């Protein structure tokens, strides 16, 4: 059994409802959870940290094979820190946002230098690592160390908005009220709270999806305020969609991929075809150099960082 939730917004009759949410969602997760390697109890805190950085804005189906390759090649922070940042970018493949690979390399180096190669447990030490923000530190504390922490991703926000608040979608960006509500919904004991975090994420990923929610198989359909209200359409601020084709992000990705595919530096001329507009490619080359993702070398050539 989970403990009684603590925090604002849950008292009296609400306690019974929250306890019912706990019971049903945790029971559903116990049967329906995907078998992902970083959820294995034997997975190291380093493995959890790598998975959390990789999974940012990236589907887990794409993350898993790359994560397995990384953990086989660099099973500890010291292993990654001993290799070059360019190899981290190369091994990142097409996960997108390759700066995350550099941040992981920097985090591994910091873990070795500051914490003797051991991923730290405290929120202060975790957020002090390169590339680790509020969400990642909370996720690592929950999933690597079993701590009671508030973990809020897009899936959690969507489930919370529908089931508890009664609206189709959460606000465009995380609000303090959302964070406080998520904290109030946590079970009081560490183990249940950590499982609750991942269970709600899984419900949002597999059932309470953004475009086609499968309300008919949802374990809390009768408790969902959005369903009770007749599933009203979203009427909040416009929701932004991320463009891809023709953007600097696409061109930057193509430049990095060409350098990944080559074991030797490439001349500028070999990279100018990364986009239809030479001026855009030149701009992207410049920003990639500024970001440390590629290095300019003699004879007007470029390579991944050594």
The 8 nearest C-alpha neighbors of each residue, nearest first, counted from 0:
[[1, 2, 22, 191, 21, 18, 3, 186],
 [2, 0, 186, 191, 3, 188, 21, 187],
 [1, 3, 187, 186, 188, 4, 0, 191],
 [2, 4, 187, 186, 5, 1, 18, 14],
 [5, 3, 186, 187, 185, 184, 183, 2],
 [4, 6, 183, 187, 3, 7, 185, 9],
 [5, 7, 183, 8, 182, 9, 4, 184],
 [8, 6, 183, 9, 5, 179, 180, 10],
 [7, 9, 10, 6, 183, 180, 13, 179],
 [10, 8, 13, 14, 7, 183, 6, 11],
 [11, 9, 14, 13, 12, 8, 7, 15],
 [10, 12, 13, 14, 9, 15, 16, 8],
 [13, 11, 14, 15, 10, 16, 9, 17],
 [12, 14, 16, 10, 9, 11, 15, 17],
 [15, 13, 10, 17, 12, 16, 11, 9],
 [14, 16, 18, 13, 12, 17, 19, 11],
 [17, 15, 19, 13, 18, 14, 20, 12],
 [18, 16, 20, 14, 19, 15, 13, 21],
 [17, 19, 21, 15, 20, 16, 14, 22],
 [18, 20, 16, 22, 17, 21, 23, 15],
 [21, 19, 17, 23, 18, 22, 24, 16],
 [22, 20, 18, 19, 24, 23, 25, 17],
 [21, 23, 19, 20, 25, 24, 26, 18],
 [22, 24, 26, 20, 25, 21, 27, 218],
 [25, 23, 27, 26, 21, 22, 20, 28],
 [24, 26, 28, 27, 22, 23, 21, 198],
 [27, 25, 23, 29, 24, 28, 22, 30],
 [26, 28, 24, 25, 30, 29, 23, 31],
 [29, 27, 31, 32, 25, 30, 198, 26],
 [28, 30, 26, 27, 31, 32, 25, 198],
 [29, 31, 28, 27, 32, 26, 25, 33],
 [30, 32, 28, 29, 27, 33, 201, 26],
 [33, 31, 28, 30, 29, 34, 201, 198],
 [32, 34, 35, 31, 201, 28, 38, 30],
 [33, 35, 32, 36, 38, 39, 37, 31],
 [34, 36, 38, 37, 33, 39, 63, 32],
 [35, 37, 38, 39, 34, 42, 63, 67],
 [36, 38, 39, 42, 47, 35, 46, 50],
 [39, 37, 36, 35, 40, 42, 34, 142],
 [38, 40, 41, 42, 36, 37, 35, 34],
 [41, 39, 42, 38, 37, 43, 143, 36],
 [42, 40, 39, 43, 38, 37, 36, 44],
 [43, 41, 39, 40, 37, 46, 44, 38],
 [42, 44, 46, 45, 41, 47, 143, 37],
 [45, 43, 143, 47, 46, 48, 118, 42],
 [46, 44, 48, 43, 47, 49, 118, 75],
 [45, 47, 43, 49, 44, 48, 42, 50],
 [46, 48, 44, 50, 45, 49, 37, 143],
 [49, 47, 45, 51, 50, 46, 139, 44],
 [48, 50, 46, 52, 47, 51, 53, 45],
 [51, 49, 53, 47, 48, 52, 54, 46],
 [50, 52, 54, 48, 53, 49, 47, 135],
 [53, 51, 49, 54, 50, 55, 48, 99],
 [54, 52, 50, 51, 55, 49, 62, 57],
 [53, 55, 57, 51, 52, 50, 56, 59],
 [54, 56, 57, 53, 52, 51, 58, 50],
 [57, 55, 54, 58, 53, 95, 96, 153],
 [56, 58, 54, 55, 59, 94, 62, 53],
 [59, 57, 60, 61, 62, 54, 56, 55],
 [58, 60, 62, 61, 63, 54, 57, 53],
 [61, 59, 58, 62, 63, 64, 57, 35],
 [62, 60, 59, 58, 63, 64, 94, 57],
 [61, 63, 59, 65, 60, 66, 64, 53],
 [62, 64, 66, 65, 60, 61, 59, 67],
 [65, 63, 67, 66, 62, 68, 61, 60],
 [66, 64, 68, 67, 62, 63, 69, 91],
 [65, 67, 63, 69, 68, 64, 62, 70],
 [68, 66, 64, 70, 65, 69, 71, 63],
 [67, 69, 65, 71, 66, 70, 72, 64],
 [70, 68, 66, 72, 71, 67, 73, 65],
 [69, 71, 74, 73, 67, 72, 68, 66],
 [70, 72, 68, 69, 73, 74, 67, 66],
 [71, 73, 69, 70, 68, 74, 78, 79],
 [72, 74, 78, 70, 79, 75, 69, 71],
 [75, 73, 70, 71, 72, 78, 76, 69],
 [74, 76, 78, 77, 73, 45, 79, 116],
 [77, 75, 107, 79, 78, 116, 80, 111],
 [76, 78, 80, 75, 79, 116, 111, 81],
 [79, 77, 73, 75, 81, 76, 80, 74],
 [78, 80, 73, 82, 76, 81, 77, 104],
 [79, 81, 108, 77, 107, 82, 78, 104],
 [80, 82, 78, 79, 77, 83, 108, 76],
 [83, 81, 79, 80, 84, 78, 86, 87],
 [82, 84, 85, 86, 305, 81, 87, 304],
 [85, 83, 87, 86, 304, 101, 104, 305],
 [84, 86, 304, 303, 88, 83, 87, 305],
 [85, 87, 89, 88, 83, 84, 90, 82],
 [88, 86, 84, 90, 85, 89, 100, 91],
 [87, 89, 91, 85, 86, 100, 90, 97],
 [90, 88, 86, 259, 91, 87, 92, 85],
 [91, 89, 87, 92, 88, 86, 69, 65],
 [92, 90, 88, 89, 87, 94, 100, 93],
 [93, 91, 90, 94, 89, 88, 65, 256],
 [92, 94, 95, 91, 256, 252, 97, 96],
 [95, 93, 92, 91, 57, 96, 61, 62],
 [94, 96, 93, 97, 252, 57, 92, 91],
 [95, 97, 98, 99, 94, 252, 100, 248],
 [98, 96, 99, 100, 95, 88, 91, 101],
 [99, 97, 101, 100, 96, 102, 292, 290],
 [98, 100, 102, 97, 101, 96, 103, 52],
 [101, 99, 103, 98, 97, 88, 102, 87],
 [100, 102, 104, 98, 99, 103, 84, 105],
 [103, 101, 105, 99, 130, 104, 100, 129],
 [104, 102, 106, 100, 105, 101, 107, 99],
 [103, 105, 101, 107, 102, 106, 80, 84],
 [104, 106, 102, 108, 103, 107, 129, 101],
 [107, 105, 103, 109, 129, 128, 108, 104],
 [108, 106, 76, 110, 104, 80, 105, 109],
 [107, 109, 80, 105, 111, 106, 110, 112],
 [108, 110, 106, 112, 111, 107, 113, 105],
 [111, 109, 114, 116, 107, 113, 108, 112],
 [110, 112, 116, 115, 108, 109, 114, 113],
 [111, 113, 109, 110, 114, 115, 108, 116],
 [114, 112, 110, 109, 111, 115, 116, 108],
 [113, 115, 110, 116, 117, 111, 112, 119],
 [116, 114, 111, 117, 113, 112, 110, 118],
 [115, 117, 111, 110, 114, 77, 76, 118],
 [116, 118, 114, 115, 119, 110, 111, 76],
 [119, 117, 110, 45, 44, 116, 120, 114],
 [120, 118, 121, 117, 124, 125, 114, 110],
 [121, 119, 140, 122, 118, 125, 144, 124],
 [120, 122, 124, 123, 119, 125, 140, 136],
 [123, 121, 125, 124, 136, 126, 120, 137],
 [124, 122, 121, 126, 125, 127, 136, 120],
 [125, 123, 127, 121, 122, 126, 119, 128],
 [124, 126, 122, 127, 123, 128, 136, 119],
 [127, 125, 131, 128, 132, 123, 124, 136],
 [126, 128, 124, 125, 123, 129, 131, 132],
 [127, 129, 106, 126, 125, 131, 130, 109],
 [130, 128, 106, 102, 131, 105, 127, 103],
 [129, 131, 102, 128, 132, 103, 99, 106],
 [132, 130, 126, 135, 129, 128, 136, 125],
 [133, 131, 126, 135, 134, 136, 130, 125],
 [132, 134, 136, 135, 137, 126, 131, 122],
 [133, 135, 137, 136, 132, 138, 150, 151],
 [136, 134, 138, 137, 132, 131, 133, 139],
 [135, 137, 139, 133, 138, 125, 134, 122],
 [136, 138, 140, 134, 135, 139, 150, 148],
 [139, 137, 135, 141, 140, 136, 150, 142],
 [140, 138, 143, 136, 142, 141, 137, 48],
 [139, 141, 144, 137, 146, 138, 143, 142],
 [142, 140, 145, 146, 193, 138, 139, 144],
 [141, 143, 139, 145, 138, 144, 140, 193],
 [144, 142, 44, 139, 140, 141, 145, 47],
 [143, 145, 140, 146, 141, 142, 139, 120],
 [146, 144, 141, 142, 193, 190, 143, 189],
 [147, 145, 141, 189, 140, 144, 148, 193],
 [148, 146, 189, 192, 193, 141, 145, 188],
 [149, 147, 137, 146, 141, 150, 140, 193],
 [148, 150, 182, 137, 151, 181, 147, 196],
 [151, 149, 137, 138, 196, 134, 148, 152],
 [152, 150, 155, 149, 156, 134, 153, 181],
 [151, 153, 155, 154, 156, 150, 200, 134],
 [154, 152, 156, 155, 157, 151, 200, 203],
 [153, 155, 203, 157, 200, 156, 152, 204],
 [156, 154, 200, 158, 152, 157, 153, 151],
 [155, 157, 159, 153, 154, 158, 169, 160],
 [156, 158, 160, 154, 159, 155, 168, 169],
 [159, 157, 155, 161, 160, 156, 203, 162],
 [158, 160, 156, 163, 162, 157, 161, 155],
 [161, 159, 164, 157, 169, 158, 166, 163],
 [162, 160, 165, 225, 166, 158, 167, 159],
 [161, 163, 223, 224, 159, 158, 165, 160],
 [162, 164, 159, 165, 161, 160, 224, 223],
 [163, 165, 160, 161, 166, 162, 224, 159],
 [166, 164, 225, 224, 161, 163, 162, 160],
 [167, 165, 161, 225, 160, 168, 164, 233],
 [168, 166, 233, 161, 232, 160, 225, 165],
 [169, 167, 157, 166, 160, 233, 170, 161],
 [168, 170, 160, 157, 156, 171, 167, 166],
 [169, 171, 172, 168, 173, 235, 174, 236],
 [172, 170, 238, 169, 173, 236, 237, 239],
 [173, 171, 170, 174, 169, 153, 156, 177],
 [172, 174, 177, 170, 175, 171, 178, 169],
 [175, 173, 177, 176, 172, 178, 170, 179],
 [174, 176, 178, 177, 179, 173, 180, 181],
 [175, 177, 179, 174, 178, 180, 173, 181],
 [178, 176, 180, 174, 175, 179, 181, 173],
 [177, 179, 175, 181, 180, 176, 182, 174],
 [180, 178, 182, 176, 177, 181, 175, 183],
 [179, 181, 183, 177, 182, 178, 176, 184],
 [182, 180, 178, 184, 183, 179, 177, 149],
 [183, 181, 179, 180, 184, 185, 149, 178],
 [182, 184, 6, 180, 5, 181, 185, 7],
 [183, 185, 181, 182, 4, 180, 186, 17],
 [186, 184, 192, 182, 183, 4, 187, 181],
 [187, 185, 4, 192, 2, 188, 1, 191],
 [186, 188, 2, 4, 3, 185, 5, 189],
 [189, 187, 191, 186, 190, 2, 192, 147],
 [188, 190, 147, 192, 146, 191, 145, 193],
 [189, 191, 193, 192, 145, 188, 194, 146],
 [190, 192, 194, 193, 189, 188, 195, 1],
 [191, 193, 186, 195, 189, 185, 147, 194],
 [192, 194, 141, 190, 196, 195, 191, 145],
 [195, 193, 191, 197, 196, 192, 198, 190],
 [194, 196, 198, 192, 193, 197, 191, 199],
 [197, 195, 193, 194, 198, 199, 150, 192],
 [196, 198, 200, 194, 199, 195, 201, 193],
 [199, 197, 195, 201, 200, 28, 196, 194],
 [198, 200, 202, 201, 197, 196, 155, 195],
 [201, 199, 197, 154, 155, 203, 198, 202],
 [200, 202, 204, 198, 203, 199, 205, 197],
 [201, 203, 199, 206, 205, 200, 204, 207],
 [202, 204, 207, 154, 200, 201, 208, 206],
 [205, 203, 201, 202, 208, 154, 206, 200],
 [204, 206, 202, 203, 201, 207, 208, 213],
 [207, 205, 213, 202, 208, 203, 212, 204],
 [208, 206, 203, 212, 202, 213, 158, 205],
 [207, 209, 212, 203, 206, 211, 204, 210],
 [208, 210, 211, 212, 207, 157, 168, 203],
 [209, 211, 208, 212, 207, 213, 167, 168],
 [210, 212, 208, 209, 213, 207, 206, 214],
 [213, 211, 207, 208, 214, 206, 210, 209],
 [214, 212, 206, 215, 216, 207, 211, 217],
 [213, 215, 217, 216, 212, 220, 207, 206],
 [216, 214, 213, 217, 220, 218, 212, 206],
 [217, 215, 214, 213, 218, 206, 220, 219],
 [216, 218, 214, 220, 219, 215, 206, 213],
 [219, 217, 220, 23, 216, 24, 27, 221],
 [220, 218, 222, 217, 221, 223, 23, 20],
 [219, 221, 223, 217, 222, 218, 214, 226],
 [220, 222, 219, 223, 227, 226, 224, 218],
 [221, 223, 219, 220, 224, 162, 227, 20],
 [224, 222, 162, 220, 226, 225, 221, 219],
 [223, 225, 165, 227, 162, 226, 163, 228],
 [224, 226, 165, 161, 230, 228, 227, 223],
 [227, 225, 230, 229, 228, 223, 224, 220],
 [228, 226, 224, 229, 225, 223, 230, 221],
 [227, 229, 225, 226, 230, 224, 231, 165],
 [228, 230, 226, 227, 231, 225, 224, 232],
 [229, 231, 226, 225, 228, 232, 167, 227],
 [232, 230, 229, 233, 228, 167, 225, 166],
 [233, 231, 234, 167, 230, 166, 168, 229],
 [232, 234, 167, 235, 168, 231, 166, 236],
 [235, 233, 232, 236, 237, 231, 167, 166],
 [234, 236, 233, 237, 170, 238, 168, 171],
 [235, 237, 238, 234, 171, 170, 233, 239],
 [238, 236, 239, 235, 171, 234, 233, 240],
 [237, 239, 171, 236, 240, 235, 170, 168],
 [240, 238, 237, 241, 171, 236, 242, 172],
 [239, 241, 242, 238, 237, 243, 171, 244],
 [242, 240, 243, 239, 244, 246, 238, 248],
 [241, 243, 240, 244, 246, 245, 248, 239],
 [244, 242, 246, 249, 245, 241, 248, 247],
 [245, 243, 246, 242, 249, 248, 250, 247],
 [244, 246, 243, 249, 247, 250, 274, 248],
 [247, 245, 248, 249, 243, 244, 250, 242],
 [246, 248, 250, 249, 251, 283, 245, 279],
 [247, 249, 251, 246, 250, 252, 243, 245],
 [250, 248, 252, 246, 247, 251, 243, 253],
 [249, 251, 247, 253, 252, 248, 274, 273],
 [252, 250, 248, 254, 253, 249, 283, 247],
 [251, 253, 249, 255, 250, 254, 256, 248],
 [252, 254, 256, 250, 251, 255, 273, 257],
 [255, 253, 251, 257, 256, 252, 273, 270],
 [256, 254, 258, 252, 257, 253, 259, 251],
 [255, 257, 259, 253, 258, 254, 252, 260],
 [258, 256, 260, 254, 259, 255, 253, 261],
 [257, 259, 261, 255, 256, 260, 302, 303],
 [260, 258, 256, 89, 257, 261, 255, 262],
 [259, 261, 257, 258, 256, 262, 89, 255],
 [262, 260, 258, 263, 259, 257, 264, 265],
 [261, 263, 260, 264, 259, 258, 302, 265],
 [262, 264, 261, 265, 302, 258, 301, 260],
 [265, 263, 302, 301, 300, 266, 262, 261],
 [264, 266, 300, 301, 269, 263, 267, 302],
 [267, 265, 300, 268, 269, 299, 301, 264],
 [266, 268, 270, 269, 300, 299, 271, 265],
 [267, 269, 266, 271, 270, 272, 265, 300],
 [270, 268, 267, 266, 271, 265, 272, 273],
 [269, 271, 267, 272, 268, 273, 254, 266],
 [270, 272, 268, 273, 269, 280, 277, 267],
 [271, 273, 274, 270, 269, 275, 277, 268],
 [274, 272, 271, 270, 253, 250, 254, 280],
 [273, 275, 272, 276, 250, 280, 271, 277],
 [274, 276, 277, 272, 273, 279, 280, 245],
 [275, 277, 279, 278, 274, 280, 271, 272],
 [278, 276, 280, 279, 271, 281, 275, 274],
 [279, 277, 281, 280, 276, 282, 283, 275],
 [278, 280, 282, 276, 277, 281, 283, 247],
 [281, 279, 283, 277, 282, 278, 274, 271],
 [282, 280, 284, 278, 279, 283, 277, 285],
 [281, 283, 279, 285, 280, 284, 278, 286],
 [282, 284, 280, 286, 285, 281, 251, 287],
 [285, 283, 281, 287, 282, 286, 280, 288],
 [284, 286, 282, 288, 283, 287, 289, 281],
 [287, 285, 289, 283, 288, 284, 290, 282],
 [288, 286, 290, 284, 292, 289, 285, 293],
 [287, 289, 291, 293, 285, 286, 290, 294],
 [288, 290, 286, 287, 291, 285, 292, 293],
 [291, 289, 287, 288, 292, 286, 98, 293],
 [292, 290, 288, 289, 293, 287, 294, 304],
 [291, 293, 287, 290, 288, 303, 304, 98],
 [294, 292, 303, 288, 304, 291, 302, 287],
 [293, 295, 302, 304, 301, 288, 303, 296],
 [296, 294, 301, 300, 302, 293, 299, 297],
 [295, 297, 300, 301, 299, 294, 298, 302],
 [298, 296, 299, 300, 295, 301, 266, 264],
 [297, 299, 300, 296, 266, 301, 295, 267],
 [300, 298, 297, 266, 267, 296, 301, 295],
 [299, 301, 266, 296, 265, 298, 267, 264],
 [302, 300, 295, 264, 265, 296, 294, 266],
 [303, 301, 264, 294, 293, 258, 304, 265],
 [302, 304, 293, 85, 294, 292, 258, 305],
 [305, 303, 85, 293, 294, 84, 302, 292],
 [304, 85, 83, 84, 303, 86, 294, 302]]
